[in-house]
Amino acid sequence: QLKRVRSATVKVDLRWLCNHLTRWQLLGRDFNVQELALIAVFAKQTTTDPEQFVLHPQPLEYNYAEFERLLLGMAYHIFIA
């Protein structure tokens, strides 16, 4: 087992998440790749205005706060769909 270190930042890769969403049968049933892309942009950006979007050096890696926004976006999309 890996020891968790408080100073290490949590990074989640979107490609890794897509593999698990496919395995759990959420991707393709509850939402498709285009909808997941919109949710991923919502999670990565802090504003809804495209003119104010910030370019990120690693756009497919999500830290803890962005991953929470990604989960919130997926849960909301599944709830309203």
SVG drawing of the C-alpha trace seen along z (x, -y; Angstrom):
<svg xmlns="http://www.w3.org/2000/svg" viewBox="-34 -37 38 39">
<polyline fill="none" stroke="black" stroke-width="0.4" points="0.0,0.0 1.1,-3.5 1.4,-5.8 -0.6,-9.0 1.4,-12.1 -0.4,-15.3 1.9,-17.5 1.3,-15.5 -1.3,-17.0 -4.0,-14.8 -4.1,-14.5 -6.8,-12.6 -6.4,-12.1 -9.5,-12.4 -8.5,-9.4 -8.2,-7.2 -11.6,-8.5 -13.1,-7.7 -11.9,-4.1 -13.6,-3.7 -16.8,-5.4 -16.9,-3.0 -16.3,0.0 -19.1,-1.3 -21.4,-1.7 -22.0,-5.4 -20.2,-6.6 -22.5,-5.8 -25.6,-5.2 -26.1,-8.3 -24.0,-10.7 -21.8,-10.6 -18.3,-11.9 -19.5,-15.3 -21.5,-15.9 -18.5,-14.7 -16.4,-17.2 -18.7,-20.1 -18.7,-18.8 -14.9,-18.6 -14.7,-22.3 -17.1,-23.3 -14.9,-21.5 -11.6,-23.0 -12.7,-26.6 -14.0,-28.9 -16.1,-31.1 -18.8,-30.5 -17.6,-33.2 -15.5,-31.6 -13.6,-34.9 -12.3,-34.6 -11.2,-31.0 -7.7,-30.3 -5.3,-28.0 -4.0,-25.2 -0.6,-23.5 -2.2,-20.1 -5.8,-20.3 -6.6,-16.6 -5.3,-16.5 -7.7,-17.5 -6.7,-18.5 -8.9,-17.8 -11.2,-20.8 -11.6,-20.4 -12.3,-16.7 -15.1,-17.6 -16.6,-20.0 -16.3,-17.2 -18.2,-14.8 -20.8,-17.5 -21.3,-18.2 -21.7,-14.5 -24.2,-14.0 -26.2,-17.0 -26.3,-15.9 -27.5,-12.4 -30.1,-13.9 -31.6,-16.2 -31.3,-13.8"/>
</svg>
